[in-house]
Amino acid sequence: MRNKIDRRGVLMAGAALGATTALAALPGTAYAAPGAPSAEGTPGSRRWSGAKSANGWPVLEEAELFRIEGSGRSVRLAGGDAAVILLHVARRFHYEIDQLRDGDVTGHSTTRGAIQDYESNYLSGTALAIRPLAYPVGAKGGLYPHELVVVRDILAELDGVVGWGGDLPTPKESHFELAYGPGHPKVKGVARTIRAWQAGPGSAGAGAVDAFDPERRSRSRAFARRTA
């Protein structure tokens, strides 16, 4: 993990001066999430009025708070399989790309403004943004090559169940979302696999993989080609 000051660190430090501190709640406690990433009031944003988000999940008025293992951070997400999968993404970012800091991760939102339709997925708690101020809508190329290797490995490992904003026509490299609707067999299967890793001896899953292993690199490249 990087500990040096870099260009994104400077940007985030400056943005943090104007940030507000989110209200805390106990893990597993339902709570409205006004501090999640929202484009409401931003030029070009529009109000999402549907009962479901763009990926087919129901919009939530409140969401549970989940701890991101090993990071000391928390995020509000839809429960069940959605949380299992998205927390895995956040853990891998923390362990393999850079240490998560206060305010780096946002999830469920109750404000309905969206610049892009995919941002409605925050309303259902089925998307999270990691450093949205550093990787905003429309910006591309923010990740260093070795960081992109890890992201590609995560996407391949989860077999397309998670989509990355960097691959969308209007990119948002901070954005990770469930790409399938509730109850989809692939969602259930990937969540079951992650739970098995968590219950195992610690030799698989977040913190126990090497994204730069030649076999994993080969698989992630093949996956990227198939899904391009």
C-alpha positions as CSV (number, residue, x, y, z in Angstrom):
1,M,0.0,0.0,0.0
2,R,1.1,3.5,-0.7
3,N,1.9,5.8,2.2
4,K,3.6,8.5,0.2
5,I,1.9,11.8,-0.6
6,D,0.7,11.6,-4.3
7,R,-1.4,13.7,-6.6
8,R,-4.6,12.1,-5.5
9,G,-3.7,12.4,-1.9
10,V,-3.3,16.2,-2.3
11,L,-6.7,16.4,-4.1
12,M,-8.5,14.4,-1.4
13,A,-6.9,16.4,1.4
14,G,-8.1,19.6,-0.2
15,A,-11.6,18.2,-0.7
16,A,-11.7,17.0,2.9
17,L,-11.5,20.5,4.2
18,G,-15.1,21.1,3.1
19,A,-16.4,17.7,4.0
20,T,-18.8,17.1,6.9
21,T,-18.5,14.3,9.4
22,A,-21.2,11.5,8.9
23,L,-23.3,10.4,11.9
24,A,-22.2,7.0,13.3
25,A,-24.4,4.1,14.2
26,L,-23.9,0.6,15.6
27,P,-23.2,-2.2,13.1
28,G,-26.4,-3.8,11.8
29,T,-28.6,-0.8,12.8
30,A,-30.8,0.6,10.1
31,Y,-30.3,4.3,9.5
32,A,-31.0,6.8,6.8
33,A,-27.9,7.8,4.9
34,P,-28.0,11.5,3.8
35,G,-24.2,11.6,3.6
36,A,-23.8,9.1,0.8
37,P,-22.7,10.2,-2.7
38,S,-25.3,12.3,-4.3
39,A,-25.4,14.5,-7.4
40,E,-28.6,16.4,-6.3
41,G,-28.1,20.0,-7.0
42,T,-25.2,19.4,-9.3
43,P,-25.4,20.8,-12.8
44,G,-26.6,18.1,-15.2
45,S,-28.2,16.0,-12.5
46,R,-31.8,14.8,-12.6
47,R,-34.1,13.3,-10.0
48,W,-34.5,9.5,-10.0
49,S,-38.2,8.9,-9.2
50,G,-38.4,5.1,-9.7
51,A,-39.1,2.5,-7.0
52,K,-36.1,0.5,-8.2
53,S,-32.6,1.6,-9.0
54,A,-31.1,1.1,-12.5
55,N,-29.9,-2.4,-11.7
56,G,-33.3,-3.6,-10.6
57,W,-33.0,-3.5,-6.8
58,P,-35.6,-1.8,-4.6
59,V,-34.9,1.7,-3.4
60,L,-34.4,1.8,0.4
61,E,-35.4,4.5,2.8
62,E,-32.7,3.2,5.2
63,A,-29.8,0.8,5.1
64,E,-27.7,-1.2,7.6
65,L,-24.2,0.0,8.6
66,F,-21.5,-2.6,8.0
67,R,-17.9,-2.6,9.1
68,I,-15.2,-3.0,6.4
69,E,-13.0,-5.7,7.9
70,G,-9.5,-4.6,8.8
71,S,-10.0,-1.0,7.8
72,G,-11.8,0.6,10.8
73,R,-14.3,2.0,8.3
74,S,-18.0,1.4,7.8
75,V,-20.5,1.8,5.0
76,R,-24.2,1.5,4.6
77,L,-25.5,-1.1,2.2
78,A,-28.4,-3.3,1.4
79,G,-28.2,-6.4,3.5
80,G,-27.6,-10.0,2.6
81,D,-25.8,-11.0,-0.6
82,A,-25.4,-7.4,-1.7
83,A,-23.4,-6.4,1.4
84,V,-21.3,-9.6,1.3
85,I,-20.2,-8.9,-2.2
86,L,-19.6,-5.1,-2.0
87,L,-17.8,-5.4,1.3
88,H,-15.4,-7.9,-0.4
89,V,-14.6,-5.2,-3.0
90,A,-13.9,-2.6,-0.3
91,R,-11.7,-5.0,1.7
92,R,-9.6,-5.8,-1.4
93,F,-9.2,-2.2,-2.2
94,H,-8.0,-1.6,1.4
95,Y,-5.6,-4.5,1.5
96,E,-4.2,-4.3,-2.1
97,I,-4.5,-0.8,-3.4
98,D,-4.4,1.7,-0.6
99,Q,-5.5,2.1,3.0
100,L,-9.0,3.4,3.4
101,R,-9.3,6.6,5.3
102,D,-12.2,8.4,7.1
103,G,-14.8,9.4,4.5
104,D,-13.3,7.3,1.6
105,V,-16.2,4.9,1.2
106,T,-19.9,5.9,0.7
107,G,-22.8,3.6,-0.1
108,H,-26.5,4.0,0.4
109,S,-28.1,7.4,-0.3
110,T,-31.6,8.8,0.2
111,T,-31.1,11.8,-2.0
112,R,-32.4,11.1,-5.5
113,G,-30.2,13.3,-7.7
114,A,-28.1,11.4,-10.3
115,I,-25.9,12.6,-13.1
116,Q,-25.8,9.1,-14.6
117,D,-28.5,6.5,-14.2
118,Y,-26.0,4.1,-12.6
119,E,-25.8,6.5,-9.6
120,S,-29.3,5.5,-8.7
121,N,-27.9,2.2,-7.5
122,Y,-26.8,4.1,-4.3
123,L,-30.5,4.5,-3.5
124,S,-30.9,0.7,-3.3
125,G,-27.6,0.2,-1.3
126,T,-26.2,-1.9,-4.1
127,A,-23.3,0.3,-5.1
128,L,-20.5,1.9,-3.3
129,A,-18.1,4.7,-4.1
130,I,-14.4,4.5,-3.0
131,R,-12.9,8.0,-3.0
132,P,-15.6,9.7,-5.1
133,L,-14.0,13.1,-4.8
134,A,-10.8,11.8,-6.3
135,Y,-12.5,9.8,-9.0
136,P,-15.6,11.8,-10.1
137,V,-18.1,11.3,-12.9
138,G,-16.5,11.9,-16.3
139,A,-12.8,11.5,-15.1
140,K,-10.8,8.6,-16.4
141,G,-7.2,7.4,-16.0
142,G,-7.1,8.1,-12.2
143,L,-5.7,4.7,-11.3
144,Y,-2.1,3.8,-11.5
145,P,-1.3,0.6,-13.6
146,H,-0.7,-1.6,-10.6
147,E,-4.0,-0.4,-9.1
148,L,-5.8,-1.2,-12.3
149,V,-4.4,-4.8,-12.2
150,V,-6.1,-5.3,-8.8
151,V,-9.4,-3.8,-10.0
152,R,-9.4,-6.1,-13.0
153,D,-8.6,-9.1,-10.8
154,I,-11.5,-8.2,-8.5
155,L,-13.9,-8.0,-11.4
156,A,-12.8,-11.3,-12.8
157,E,-12.8,-13.0,-9.4
158,L,-16.5,-12.0,-9.0
159,D,-17.4,-13.2,-12.5
160,G,-19.0,-10.0,-13.6
161,V,-21.4,-9.8,-10.7
162,V,-19.8,-6.4,-9.8
163,G,-19.5,-3.7,-12.5
164,W,-16.9,-1.0,-12.3
165,G,-17.6,2.6,-13.2
166,G,-14.4,2.9,-15.1
167,D,-15.8,0.7,-17.8
168,L,-19.0,2.7,-18.3
169,P,-19.5,5.0,-21.2
170,T,-19.4,8.0,-18.8
171,P,-16.8,6.7,-16.4
172,K,-16.7,7.0,-12.6
173,E,-13.7,5.1,-11.4
174,S,-14.8,5.3,-7.7
175,H,-18.0,3.4,-8.5
176,F,-18.7,-0.3,-8.0
177,E,-22.1,-1.8,-8.3
178,L,-24.0,-5.0,-8.5
179,A,-24.6,-5.8,-12.1
180,Y,-27.5,-8.2,-11.6
181,G,-30.8,-7.9,-10.0
182,P,-31.9,-9.5,-6.7
183,G,-32.1,-13.2,-6.6
184,H,-30.0,-13.7,-9.7
185,P,-28.2,-17.1,-9.5
186,K,-24.8,-15.4,-10.2
187,V,-25.3,-13.0,-7.2
188,K,-26.2,-15.9,-5.0
189,G,-23.3,-18.0,-6.2
190,V,-20.6,-15.3,-5.7
191,A,-22.0,-14.4,-2.3
192,R,-21.9,-18.1,-1.3
193,T,-18.3,-18.3,-2.5
194,I,-17.2,-15.3,-0.5
195,R,-18.9,-16.6,2.6
196,A,-17.0,-19.9,2.2
197,W,-13.7,-17.9,2.0
198,Q,-14.6,-16.1,5.2
199,A,-15.4,-19.3,7.0
200,G,-12.3,-21.0,5.8
201,P,-8.7,-21.1,7.1
202,G,-7.8,-17.7,5.6
203,S,-6.1,-19.0,2.5
204,A,-8.6,-17.4,0.1
205,G,-10.5,-14.2,-0.3
206,A,-9.6,-10.6,0.6
207,G,-6.1,-10.2,2.0
208,A,-5.0,-13.7,0.9
209,V,-4.7,-13.4,-2.9
210,D,-2.0,-12.1,-5.2
211,A,-3.5,-10.2,-8.1
212,F,-0.1,-10.2,-9.8
213,D,0.1,-14.0,-9.9
214,P,0.6,-15.0,-13.6
215,E,-2.4,-17.3,-13.6
216,R,-4.6,-14.7,-12.1
217,R,-3.3,-12.0,-14.5
218,S,-4.1,-14.4,-17.4
219,R,-7.6,-15.0,-16.1
220,S,-8.3,-11.3,-15.5
221,R,-7.1,-10.3,-19.0
222,A,-9.2,-13.0,-20.6
223,F,-12.2,-11.8,-18.6
224,A,-11.6,-8.2,-19.6
225,R,-11.5,-9.3,-23.3
226,R,-14.8,-11.3,-23.0
227,T,-16.6,-8.4,-21.3
228,A,-15.2,-5.5,-23.3
